[in-house]
Each structure stands twice: as structure tokens, then as C-alpha cells.
């Protein structure tokens, strides 16, 4: 990715989103050619010169200090994911080691932990949303990634390119768009990841909605939230998910889908658990 272009597009998009009234600015009577804040208004809110903010927005400001970036994040009302993304784009970069990127592997102990989560869907995803491992209920609720060719074992790719995803997800557009936002966040952190660039290219060609979502520069660091799926046997199930980053490999995330005890979703999951259980457990 072109870092200067990325910073420019991100900052312009964020300031266009903020209304002057939301930022506490009075109406000065001037006609606005574009929605949102002007450059001089962002500079005033962030306590910096217009010239310096312009250089920031054009990617020509060198390495701005954390204090400057924090002031800018406040002025543009960035959420936590967007703040991290701004630091990734504009902050100092650690030189990348040369050589091929090692394939991600799940530690045996972590795999045992995953397998012990028998009553809820759980899976482990890697940097680019590659599905590295999943348990029985995750395969039943989403899909059996282990049965797919290695290149297709990717959650974002499944959401955006697999027709099954549109049938299984209750709000496909929201879930697919969030996946694009996660990839955007990762791209800011790893701009030289060739495999990520290849995935983005494939999604651009294969999903009509992808380009608009990607160009929106919405970013998301997966933490927790809600997802709803449809299953042909169990029906609709609403999950509260938790995404847990692993201390020894921050590019791996353990995702656990929980249901509210006593809810219709809990009963549907219990039915699905019974239906997909190995024959030895059912007897």
C-alpha cells in the first residue's frame, strides 16, 4: 500500500464524517463545498497550524509525536480502532525483517484448549482472518474450514465470496462489511503483507460490494459483539462473541461464541450440539 495515500484518504474521510456542530464549532456562515470539517477547523481543534495539518493529511509530516496524533484523534472523534489505525499509518514504523513470512501454527496446548470448549462454537483465526483451527460446533454453525482447500480457509473470504455465507448469516451485509474493516485495520499494521494484498485483490474481483467498503476506510479491531446465524436444523441462533488475542502471538485470536442462558438461542444451540455430536456420545 502507498502509505501517503492511505493516510490522506483516512484523514479526509474521517474529517468529512464529523459535523461542525458535533465538534462544538459555531456556524461561521461560509458555504461548505464538502461535508464535515474543513482543514483549518481540524487544525484549530487539534491545536496545530493549518500548514502542519495539511502536511499530515498529505503524508508529508514525517513522524508526528504521539501527542500530536492523540490531539488529532480527539479532534476527529476517532473510536479506539480508528485511533490504533492512525498510529499504524502515521506513527514510526519498525523496519520489517526481510524474508518470507512464516506460516502461522497453533500451539498444541492451545489446540487442546479449543477442543475442550465443547458446548459453544470456538475457533482460532490468524492475521488475515485465516481460520487456523475450529471445534465441532463452529464447523456446524459457520462451515467446515478443514474440509476446504488451504487457500479458502479464511473467514473474510467465506463471508464475501461463498454463497453459503449469505444464506447462513442473518445480517450478511453488516458481517461482511465488518470483515472488510478488520482487513483494513490489519493492512494498516502490516502494509507489506503480500498475502494480504493478494486476498484483497481476490475480494475486489469476486465481491461487488467489496471496493466501496474498502474505500470507505472503516476500520475495526475485533473485540466483542453479537452475531446471528441460521442453521437448517437448529434455526436462528444469536451469539455474543468474545475475541481473545493470544499473548505469545498477537496475530492469533481465539474467538468464542456464547449464548444467553435460558434463551431460545441456548435451546437451539443445545439441539445443534446434540444433532452434531459423535454417535458414541449420543448413545
matplotlib code that plots the C-alpha trace (Angstrom):
import matplotlib.pyplot as plt

x = [0.0, 1.0, 1.3, 0.9, -2.3, -3.6, -3.1, -4.6, -7.7, -8.2, -7.9, -10.0, -12.7, -12.7, -13.0, -15.7, -17.7, -17.6, -20.2, -19.1, -21.9, -20.7, -17.2, -18.7, -17.9, -20.3, -21.8, -19.5, -21.8, -19.4, -20.7, -19.2, -18.1, -17.7, -19.4, -17.8, -14.9, -12.5, -8.8, -8.5, -11.2, -9.4, -6.2, -7.9, -9.5, -6.1, -4.2, -1.8, -1.2, -3.2, 0.1, 1.2, -2.2, -2.2, 1.2, -0.2, -3.1, -0.8, 1.5, 4.4, 4.8, 7.5, 6.9, 4.4, 4.6, 2.1, 0.8, 0.1, -1.7, -3.8, -4.8, -5.8, -7.7, -9.7, -10.4, -11.7, -13.6, -12.0, -13.0, -10.4, -9.9, -9.5, -7.0, -4.9, -5.1, -4.0, -0.9, -0.2, -0.4, 1.3, 3.5, 7.1, 7.5, 9.7, 11.7, 10.4, 12.7, 13.4, 12.5, 9.2, 6.5, 6.3, 3.0, 1.1, 0.8, -1.5, 0.4, -0.6, -1.7, -3.9, -5.4, -6.3, -7.9, -10.0, -11.1, -12.2, -14.7, -17.3, -20.6, -20.1, -18.6, -14.9, -12.2, -8.7, -8.0, -4.7, -3.5, -5.5, -8.6, -7.3, -9.1, -6.3, -8.4, -12.1, -14.2, -17.2, -19.9, -18.0, -17.9, -21.7, -22.6, -20.3, -18.6, -16.1, -12.9, -10.8, -12.6, -11.8, -8.5, -5.9, -6.3, -10.0, -9.7, -10.3, -13.3, -13.4, -13.2, -16.1, -18.3, -17.6, -17.3, -19.1, -22.9, -23.4, -22.5, -25.3, -27.7, -26.3, -25.9, -28.9, -27.4, -24.9, -24.1, -23.1, -21.0, -19.3, -18.6, -17.1, -14.8, -13.6, -13.0, -10.9, -8.8, -8.4, -7.1, -4.6, -3.5, -2.5, -0.5, 1.1, 1.3, 3.9, 2.0, 1.9, -0.6, -3.0, -2.6, -3.4, -6.5, -7.7, -7.2, -9.3, -12.1, -12.0, -12.7, -15.1, -17.4, -19.3, -19.7, -16.0, -14.5, -16.9, -16.5, -12.7, -12.5, -14.7, -11.6, -13.7, -11.5, -12.3, -10.2, -12.3, -13.0, -16.6, -20.1, -23.1, -23.6, -26.6, -26.6, -29.2, -28.9, -31.2, -31.8, -31.5, -32.9, -31.7, -29.1, -27.8, -24.3, -22.3, -18.8, -15.5, -12.2, -9.2, -5.7, -3.0, -0.1, 2.7, 1.3, -0.8, -1.6, -3.7, -7.1, -9.3, -13.0, -15.7, -19.4, -21.6, -25.4, -27.6, -28.5, -32.2, -32.7, -34.2, -30.7, -29.4, -32.0, -31.2, -27.5, -28.3, -30.3, -27.4, -24.9, -27.0, -27.5, -23.8, -22.4, -20.5, -22.5, -20.7, -21.8, -25.4, -25.8]
y = [0.0, 3.6, 5.0, 8.6, 7.8, 5.7, 8.5, 11.1, 9.0, 8.0, 11.6, 13.1, 10.5, 11.0, 14.8, 14.6, 12.5, 15.0, 17.7, 21.1, 21.1, 17.8, 19.3, 22.3, 24.8, 27.7, 28.2, 30.8, 31.4, 30.1, 27.8, 24.3, 22.7, 19.3, 17.8, 17.7, 19.7, 21.9, 21.5, 24.8, 23.6, 20.3, 22.2, 24.6, 21.7, 19.8, 23.0, 22.9, 25.1, 24.6, 24.2, 21.3, 19.6, 19.9, 18.1, 15.4, 14.8, 14.6, 12.2, 14.7, 15.4, 12.8, 11.1, 13.1, 12.6, 10.5, 13.7, 15.2, 12.0, 11.9, 15.5, 14.7, 11.6, 13.8, 16.4, 13.8, 11.9, 8.6, 5.4, 3.0, 1.0, 4.2, 5.6, 2.5, 2.6, 6.2, 5.3, 2.4, 4.7, 7.8, 6.6, 5.4, 2.0, -0.8, -2.0, -5.2, -8.2, -9.5, -13.0, -15.0, -14.7, -17.8, -19.8, -19.5, -22.6, -23.2, -24.4, -28.0, -26.7, -24.0, -26.6, -28.7, -25.6, -25.2, -28.8, -28.5, -25.9, -28.4, -26.6, -23.5, -22.7, -21.6, -21.2, -19.6, -17.1, -15.7, -12.3, -12.2, -13.9, -17.2, -20.0, -22.0, -24.3, -24.7, -27.0, -29.1, -26.5, -23.8, -26.1, -26.7, -23.0, -21.4, -24.0, -26.8, -24.9, -28.0, -29.6, -26.6, -26.1, -24.3, -21.0, -20.9, -21.3, -17.6, -16.1, -12.9, -14.8, -17.0, -14.1, -12.2, -14.9, -18.0, -18.1, -20.2, -17.2, -15.1, -18.0, -18.6, -15.1, -13.1, -9.7, -10.6, -7.0, -6.0, -9.0, -8.8, -5.1, -5.7, -8.3, -5.7, -3.3, -5.9, -6.4, -2.6, -2.5, -5.3, -3.7, -0.5, -2.6, -4.8, -2.8, -5.1, -8.3, -9.8, -12.5, -9.9, -7.9, -11.0, -11.6, -8.0, -8.4, -11.6, -10.0, -6.9, -9.1, -11.5, -9.4, -6.5, -4.7, -5.0, -2.0, 0.5, -0.9, -0.9, 2.6, 3.8, 3.2, 1.9, 0.0, -2.5, -4.3, -7.4, -7.5, -8.5, -8.1, -10.0, -12.2, -14.2, -17.3, -19.5, -23.3, -25.6, -27.8, -25.5, -22.4, -18.9, -18.5, -15.2, -15.3, -12.9, -13.3, -12.6, -12.3, -13.0, -12.1, -14.6, -13.2, -15.2, -14.5, -11.2, -12.2, -15.1, -14.7, -17.2, -16.5, -17.9, -17.7, -17.7, -17.7, -16.2, -19.0, -19.9, -18.1, -19.5, -19.4, -21.5, -24.1, -24.0, -24.5, -27.4, -29.0, -28.4, -29.8, -33.0, -33.3, -32.9, -35.0, -38.1, -41.3, -42.6, -39.5, -39.8, -43.5]
z = [0.0, -0.6, 3.0, 1.9, 0.1, 3.0, 5.5, 3.2, 2.4, 6.0, 7.4, 4.7, 5.2, 9.0, 8.9, 6.3, 8.7, 11.6, 11.6, 12.9, 15.5, 16.8, 17.3, 19.1, 16.3, 15.6, 12.2, 10.5, 7.6, 5.0, 2.3, 2.6, -0.6, 1.2, 4.2, 7.6, 8.9, 6.9, 7.3, 9.3, 11.7, 12.3, 12.9, 15.4, 17.3, 17.4, 18.4, 15.4, 12.4, 9.2, 7.3, 9.6, 9.5, 5.7, 5.6, 8.0, 5.7, 2.7, 4.4, 4.4, 8.1, 8.9, 12.2, 14.3, 18.0, 19.9, 21.5, 18.1, 16.9, 20.1, 19.7, 16.1, 17.2, 19.7, 17.0, 14.6, 17.3, 16.4, 18.1, 19.7, 16.5, 14.4, 16.9, 16.6, 12.9, 12.8, 14.9, 12.5, 9.5, 10.8, 13.7, 13.5, 11.8, 12.9, 10.0, 8.6, 8.5, 5.1, 4.1, 3.7, 6.4, 8.4, 8.3, 11.5, 13.6, 16.6, 19.7, 20.8, 24.2, 22.7, 20.4, 23.4, 25.0, 21.8, 21.8, 25.5, 24.6, 23.6, 24.4, 22.3, 18.9, 19.1, 16.5, 16.1, 13.4, 12.2, 11.0, 7.8, 9.3, 8.2, 10.2, 11.8, 13.9, 14.8, 17.0, 16.1, 16.8, 14.9, 11.9, 12.2, 12.7, 10.2, 7.9, 8.0, 7.0, 7.5, 4.5, 2.2, 0.3, 2.3, 0.3, 1.1, 4.8, 5.5, 7.4, 5.4, 2.1, 3.3, 4.2, 1.0, -1.7, -0.5, -1.4, 1.7, 3.9, 2.6, 3.5, 6.9, 8.2, 9.4, 8.6, 5.8, 4.8, 8.4, 9.0, 5.6, 6.0, 9.4, 7.9, 5.4, 8.2, 10.1, 7.0, 6.6, 10.2, 9.5, 6.3, 8.2, 10.7, 8.0, 4.8, 3.2, 3.7, 0.2, 1.0, 2.4, -0.8, -2.8, -0.7, -1.1, -4.9, -4.9, -2.9, -5.2, -8.2, -6.6, -4.4, -6.0, -2.6, -1.5, -3.3, -1.8, 1.7, 1.3, 0.0, 2.9, 5.2, 8.0, 10.5, 13.2, 15.8, 16.7, 20.4, 21.2, 19.9, 18.5, 15.5, 14.3, 12.1, 10.6, 10.7, 8.6, 11.7, 14.7, 13.2, 14.0, 16.8, 18.3, 19.8, 21.9, 20.8, 22.5, 20.7, 22.8, 21.5, 22.4, 24.4, 22.7, 19.2, 18.9, 15.3, 16.5, 18.1, 20.0, 19.1, 21.3, 20.6, 23.7, 24.0, 26.7, 29.2, 29.0, 25.8, 22.5, 21.1, 24.0, 23.3, 19.5, 20.3, 22.6, 19.7, 17.4, 19.8, 20.2, 16.4, 15.6, 18.5, 17.5, 17.6, 20.7, 22.7, 21.5, 22.5]

ax = plt.figure().add_subplot(projection="3d")
ax.plot(x, y, z, "-o")
ax.set_aspect("equal")
plt.show()
